[in-house]
């Protein structure tokens, strides 16, 4: 158990923080929605009803999609765009050329992941699997946002006596894109700030930071 924590402490701690915040979102979101329903003379939702509601999953998908989109673009763009001096970027003066699988020594090949040993198109896909994984998570989260956002809007419209909307109709609404863009812009701003601030600022002991004594124009 101790070894597991030592080797996975960062991931486990972040997942615990995620679970705490997501639980707090459930509690606060239900209270907010029930306050609105009370004003409109509607019955409050139970905790189970709220977790199954379109509002909860729409808000969840809306936030997840922005995070995964941010990570996809950051990983992809950092493969060929640079910020001199940032530990989040390759060095533009000395771009790294990763050795292809055919150039590996016998010892390196034995330790390499299976797709690298397999070679061919499997290795080529694996070479971009990190960005592809985040792109897939973005697409899934975006779909969750659209489908449940349509459910949430439909519930509101039916309460007013209006016609429901489909997911495609919701996709064309300004409301849907406002919900997305207010999150997307903040994610790209935060990543840009991290890439640039890391050139001049330090956090001792963090792999996301250069050494404290490193010159500003140096990389790791």
C-alpha positions in Angstrom: 0.0 0.0 0.0 2.8 2.4 0.9 4.6 1.7 -2.4 1.4 2.2 -4.3 0.9 5.6 -2.6 4.5 6.6 -3.3 4.3 5.7 -7.0 0.8 7.1 -7.5 0.4 9.8 -4.9 -0.1 12.7 -7.3 -2.8 11.0 -9.3 -4.6 9.6 -6.2 -4.6 13.0 -4.5 -5.9 14.8 -7.6 -8.6 12.2 -8.0 -9.6 12.6 -4.3 -9.8 16.4 -4.8 -11.9 15.8 -7.9 -14.3 13.5 -5.9 -14.6 16.1 -3.1 -15.3 19.0 -5.5 -17.7 16.9 -7.7 -19.6 15.9 -4.5 -19.7 19.6 -3.4 -21.1 20.4 -6.9 -23.9 17.9 -6.4 -24.9 19.4 -3.0 -24.6 23.1 -4.1 -26.2 22.5 -7.5 -29.2 20.7 -5.9 -29.7 23.6 -3.4 -29.5 26.2 -6.2 -32.0 24.3 -8.5 -34.4 23.7 -5.6 -34.3 27.4 -4.7 -35.3 28.2 -8.3 -38.0 25.5 -8.3 -39.4 26.8 -5.1 -39.7 30.3 -6.6 -41.6 28.8 -9.5 -43.9 26.8 -7.2 -42.4 23.4 -8.3 -41.6 20.5 -6.0 -38.0 20.2 -5.0 -35.8 17.4 -6.4 -34.4 14.6 -4.3 -30.6 14.0 -4.4 -31.1 11.1 -6.7 -33.4 13.0 -9.0 -30.9 15.9 -9.2 -28.0 13.6 -10.1 -30.1 12.1 -12.9 -31.2 15.5 -14.2 -30.2 17.3 -17.4 -29.0 20.3 -15.5 -26.4 18.3 -13.5 -25.0 16.4 -16.4 -25.1 19.4 -18.7 -23.0 21.4 -16.3 -20.7 18.5 -15.7 -20.1 17.9 -19.5 -19.7 21.6 -20.0 -16.8 21.7 -17.6 -15.1 18.5 -18.6 -15.2 19.3 -22.3 -13.2 22.5 -21.7 -10.5 20.7 -19.6 -10.0 17.9 -22.2 -10.0 20.4 -25.1 -7.4 22.5 -23.4 -5.2 19.5 -22.8 -5.6 18.1 -26.3 -4.5 21.4 -27.9 -1.7 22.0 -25.4 -0.2 18.5 -26.0 -0.6 18.8 -29.8 0.6 22.3 -30.3 3.6 21.9 -28.0 4.9 19.2 -30.4 5.7 21.9 -33.0 5.2 25.4 -31.4 7.7 26.8 -28.9 8.1 29.2 -26.0 11.8 29.8 -25.4 12.8 29.3 -21.8 9.6 27.5 -20.7 9.8 24.0 -19.2 6.4 23.4 -20.9 8.0 23.7 -24.4 10.7 22.1 -26.3 13.8 24.2 -26.9 13.4 26.0 -30.3 17.2 26.2 -30.7 17.6 22.5 -30.1 14.5 20.7 -31.1 14.5 17.1 -29.9 14.2 14.4 -32.5 12.8 11.2 -31.0 14.4 8.0 -32.2 12.2 5.9 -34.3 11.6 2.3 -33.4 14.0 1.0 -36.0 16.9 2.9 -34.4 16.4 1.3 -31.0 19.0 -1.0 -29.5 18.0 -4.5 -28.5 17.9 -3.6 -24.8 15.7 -0.5 -25.5 13.4 -2.5 -27.7 12.8 -5.1 -25.0 11.8 -2.3 -22.5 9.7 -0.4 -25.1 5.9 -0.4 -24.9 4.2 -3.1 -27.0 3.1 -0.8 -29.8 6.7 0.4 -30.4 7.9 -3.2 -30.6 5.0 -4.0 -33.0 6.0 -1.1 -35.3 4.1 0.0 -38.4 0.8 1.8 -38.1 0.3 0.6 -34.6 3.4 2.5 -33.5 2.4 5.6 -35.5 -1.0 5.7 -33.8 0.7 5.1 -30.4 3.1 8.0 -31.1 0.0 10.3 -30.9 -2.1 8.3 -28.4 -1.9 10.9 -25.7 -3.4 13.7 -27.7 -5.9 11.3 -29.3 -7.0 10.1 -25.8 -7.8 13.7 -24.8 -9.5 14.4 -28.1 -11.8 11.4 -27.5 -12.5 12.5 -23.9 -13.4 16.0 -25.3 -15.8 14.5 -27.9 -17.5 12.4 -25.2 -17.8 15.3 -22.8 -19.1 17.6 -25.5 -21.8 15.0 -26.4 -22.8 14.8 -22.7 -23.1 18.6 -22.6 -25.2 18.7 -25.8 -27.5 15.8 -25.0 -28.2 16.8 -21.4 -28.2 20.5 -22.2 -31.1 19.8 -24.5 -32.8 17.8 -21.8 -32.4 20.7 -19.4 -33.7 23.3 -21.8 -36.6 21.0 -22.7 -37.6 20.8 -19.0 -37.5 24.6 -18.7 -39.6 25.0 -21.9 -42.1 22.4 -21.0 -42.6 24.2 -17.6 -43.4 27.3 -19.5 -45.7 25.5 -21.9 -43.3 25.7 -24.9 -42.2 22.9 -27.3 -39.2 20.7 -26.4 -35.8 20.9 -28.2 -33.7 18.2 -29.8 -30.0 17.9 -29.2 -29.3 19.2 -32.7 -31.6 22.2 -32.1 -29.8 22.8 -28.8 -26.4 22.6 -30.6 -27.5 25.6 -32.7 -28.5 27.8 -29.7 -26.5 30.7 -28.4 -27.0 29.4 -24.9 -25.1 26.2 -25.7 -22.1 28.1 -27.2 -22.1 30.7 -24.4 -21.9 27.8 -21.9 -19.0 26.3 -23.8 -17.0 29.5 -24.7 -17.1 30.9 -21.2 -15.1 27.8 -20.1 -12.9 27.3 -23.2 -11.5 30.9 -23.1 -10.5 30.5 -19.4 -8.7 27.2 -20.1 -6.6 28.6 -22.9 -5.8 31.7 -20.9 -4.6 29.5 -17.9 -2.4 27.3 -20.1 -0.9 30.4 -21.8 -0.2 31.9 -18.4 1.4 28.7 -17.2 3.7 28.4 -20.3 4.8 32.0 -20.1 5.1 32.5 -16.3 7.2 29.3 -16.1 9.9 31.2 -18.1 10.5 33.7 -15.3 8.9 32.2 -12.2 9.9 29.1 -10.2 8.4 26.5 -7.9 11.2 24.6 -6.1 10.9 20.8 -6.5 8.2 20.9 -9.1 8.8 19.2 -12.5 6.7 21.9 -14.0 9.3 24.5 -13.1 12.9 25.0 -14.0 15.6 24.9 -11.3 15.5 28.0 -9.2 19.0 29.1 -10.4 18.3 28.4 -14.1 18.6 31.4 -16.5 15.3 32.6 -18.0 16.2 31.5 -21.5 17.2 28.0 -20.5 15.0 24.9 -20.7 15.1 22.0 -18.2 
